[in-house]
Amino acid sequence: MAANMIKITDMEKIYRTEEVETVALNKLNIEVKNGEFVAVMGPSGCGKSTLLNILGLLDDPDNGSFVFNDIEVAHFNERRRADLRKHNIGFVFQSFNLIDELTVFENVELPLIYTGIKGPERKKRVEAVLDKVQIMHRRNHYPQQLSGGQQQRVAVARAVVNNPKLILADEPTGNLDSSNGNDVMQLLTELNEQGTTIVMVTHSEHDARYSHRIIRMLDGQTVTENILI
Amino acid sequence: MLKNYLNIAFRNLWKNKGFSFINISGLAIGMASAILILLWIQNEASFDQFHQKKDRLYMAYNREVFDGKLQCWANTPFPLGPALLREYPEIQATSRLQYNNFLVTVGDKHLKAQGCFVDTPFLSMFTFPLVKGNKTIALNDMHSIVITQQLAKKLFGDDEAMNKVLRVDSNENFTVTGVLKDLPNNTQFNFEYLLPMKYADKLGWSDNEWDNNSPSTLVELKPNTTEAAVDDKIKNITKRHLKGSEQVEVFLHPVTKWRLYSKFENGKIVGGRIDVVRLFGIIAAFILLIACINFMNLSTARSEKRAKEVGIRKVVGAQRQYLIGQFLGESILLAAISGVVALIIVQLSLSGFNQLTSKQLAIEYGNIYFWLSAIAFVLFTGVLAGSYPAFYLSSFQPVRVLKGTFKKINALVTPRKILVVLQFTFAIILIICTVIVEQQIKYAQERDNGYSKNNLIYHLLTGDLDKNYNLVKNELLSSGVATSVTKTSAPITQGWSDSWGFEWQGKDPNSKTDFDRFCADENFAKTAGVKIARGRDIDLKDYPTDSTAIVLNETAVKAMGFKEPIGQIIKDDGVTWHVVGVIKDFIIRSPYEPMRPMVIEGSKGFFNAMHIRLNSANTTEKNLAAVEKIFKKYNPQYPFEYHFVDDEYAKKFSDEKRTGTLAALFSFLTICISCLGLFGLATYMAENRVKEIGVRKVLGASVTNITTLLSKDFIGLVIISIAFASPFAWWFMNKWLQGYDYRVTISWWVFIGAGLLAIAIALITVSYQSIKAALTNPVKNLRTE
């Protein structure tokens, strides 16, 4: 396995409306090693969400190269991106993004369904991961019946149920109080210790301190990189 | 995967009860209408398709040029059938068929039944199976009769009918030599008994004339012969036997086309009932489409509610086809639920629909093909309704919907606008058609029929009535029940006879004008209330030579070219008639046709009916009771079967009235479904614009401003629909009216009226939501952000 999970070179992303051109990423270069926990910080509009979307294969860059596990994926089509995504990447969002019509169990089960795992195996894996995030007792509840912290724990469970190599977290504690926030960060740290690479966008210096390295961005470029450990 | 889809589909349906209700009820109404129409079409298309030899069975038709037009008709000479069989080896069998309406008697049980004379091969040619008896010989004997199970039951109860004796027309004894399985409801044939043609010969009903067209001639070809080849050979058979005195040609019309393709123009089949079947098919398709449009519109209108779900599913790895599958699954589930509701609606409304269409349609629940087609129908509807939403919803980009930058759809977007316009265009077309059909019926009903329908009854000259006619007449008049009585050749509402063989002085030898031939012994003008234009009515009392008197209508005077009609001599079938009077035209056949030339021959003619002008000084009940008593006295064997002329005349409008009722029904359903959809759309629109409405109200907009703002988009669409619908409706109705010579002109206000009606309906539907949104406290609205 390569040492670098992610290698981004000279990446550009420009959003255009009829009158305005916004440069979101400007010749960006970033590397993330296998097993690393990286925090991305910067003011609003610096391009960190765009970066996360591209890393998550939800969006494609206009220029530059994106090598993921030694494969150039920058110009993969929608189908191949979806395929790569469901086997390798888990997402955690600020607003949890659980499906309101599905129970906790069913929400977590969803990625397994799309990777084609059979029913009994699914049940085993979903229960294991729910146990891990300590939400097993709420397995038949609907998202709106849970607290914010519980919902985010479900979202983390859903992100890791497929054993992804990479977790992308977009301000995972943004909608949580400090105690619930710390629980979630603790959870992410544990996952990282077990070998999962994590890239997290955050505004919180406190949360960023959980990571190994902080990348600071401004106007679509990295400005500094602090190595914490 | 499937379980997950079903799960979320059910929960979505349950969570959005309003949406589900609108969709299910709309789809159910649409599907129920389509099912009813499809049942009807299936029945129409199955007419006489059950005959095992259907590919070889035909009816012989005549064609000849009249007044420059090639006319086709199915009445043929009696000798045609036997001659075809004798002269052409390609022909396997023939049977003539002549309908009759005899009184059948067993003991003291008298029944009037509908039947026909046929030749022996009839039962072997057509698939009307005998449950008792041998089909090859059942009609061999002149005094044999074959009856249906139903008639057997009526005559003999549960007793065995075979070999029993019954009397036909109170004259002769007949032995039951066969019992027929009852006729299915999808055949053009209509009889309860069959009599051998030999008996018609004996009664003198038949003849050997090649120029008298009366029975139908049914033909079975041998296998491996083609219609075209036989047509070519038999073309000149009548001409040959007439030695060229008539230019009539013979051709074959296949049994499989009798029902749907029976309209000939210039010798070619140009359609017939198939036009109605096609029209109904189009209407069914449109009603279903309109119900599906509701689903499409509402699903896409509330797309932002589902955008998040789509985004999440994509992020966790769903590919687009999974999502398309999921959404299609939901619409198919919805269609399945609607299908069940539709089936219940169909079951409940079937008897009413049967009454309306004069059918006995039924759903065959035991038939596997019914369930297969039901499943296919649900799948079709589900895919039709769900495909556009599925492709639309599954196209959302997760980045945009999950980051909240997903643009809410405030106004109606273009595809949805087109769909609403389509719905309303169809609804408005139907409204316009309904109004014009009703106008046409009213127009024809109000046409002056030329005689006085009220208090006039007729009775056919059954049994001894002909013999005792003078006694009956005298007693009716002397007892004060009737003011005038006349014997006629046919009921005044039916044309039974016509001819182009009249001779008069100055006739153009090349002219072939067809005249209605009617007979009336005397005082017809007085009895019927017809006006005399010139001369006088036939009067046997004061003018003994009036047995050969003839009266013309005004159109006949014109057609014959008489300047002075009174005293002219007219020859018909060997009798010389002298014109004594001219009457004003009256309607005998269709109230939609122009007046036809008509002659009324005096007492030397032929007679089948009597007309009685009841004395208006008495009540109807009293008159009828008195007439019945007199009839019973002179015709005891036969039931008293009178007909009020005004009722009979009203029947001339029943087809058009049915068309009108169906058009009204379909427009009502279409409007219902379209309004359900519009209501749903308005609801989502108002929800989506909550913030905009709040801001506008804070800035000083009035309730009226807001209501107008929310309603005007929809009204604009309805106005566009009116513009689309009007030319279509005009073209279509103009075509329909071409089928009537006497027709209403389409007036512009119908279009305006239908348009205003559609606007009013749309406004009422939308305004509930608009006003509700406008009345909400803006503070509440703005806090929802």
Boltz contact constraints between the chains, C-beta under 6 A:
constraints:
  - contact:
      token1: [A, 53]
      token2: [B, 399]
      max_distance: 6.0
  - contact:
      token1: [A, 58]
      token2: [B, 398]
      max_distance: 6.0
  - contact:
      token1: [A, 58]
      token2: [B, 399]
      max_distance: 6.0
  - contact:
      token1: [A, 59]
      token2: [B, 399]
      max_distance: 6.0
  - contact:
      token1: [A, 82]
      token2: [B, 319]
      max_distance: 6.0
  - contact:
      token1: [A, 85]
      token2: [B, 317]
      max_distance: 6.0
  - contact:
      token1: [A, 86]
      token2: [B, 317]
      max_distance: 6.0
  - contact:
      token1: [A, 91]
      token2: [B, 315]
      max_distance: 6.0
  - contact:
      token1: [A, 97]
      token2: [B, 312]
      max_distance: 6.0
  - contact:
      token1: [A, 97]
      token2: [B, 402]
      max_distance: 6.0
  - contact:
      token1: [A, 99]
      token2: [B, 309]
      max_distance: 6.0
  - contact:
      token1: [A, 99]
      token2: [B, 312]
      max_distance: 6.0
  - contact:
      token1: [A, 101]
      token2: [B, 8]
      max_distance: 6.0
  - contact:
      token1: [A, 101]
      token2: [B, 11]
      max_distance: 6.0
  - contact:
      token1: [A, 101]
      token2: [B, 12]
      max_distance: 6.0
  - contact:
      token1: [A, 110]
      token2: [B, 316]
      max_distance: 6.0
  - contact:
      token1: [A, 111]
      token2: [B, 316]
      max_distance: 6.0
  - contact:
      token1: [A, 111]
      token2: [B, 317]
      max_distance: 6.0
  - contact:
      token1: [A, 113]
      token2: [B, 1]
      max_distance: 6.0
  - contact:
      token1: [A, 113]
      token2: [B, 4]
      max_distance: 6.0
  - contact:
      token1: [A, 114]
      token2: [B, 317]
      max_distance: 6.0
  - contact:
      token1: [A, 114]
      token2: [B, 318]
      max_distance: 6.0
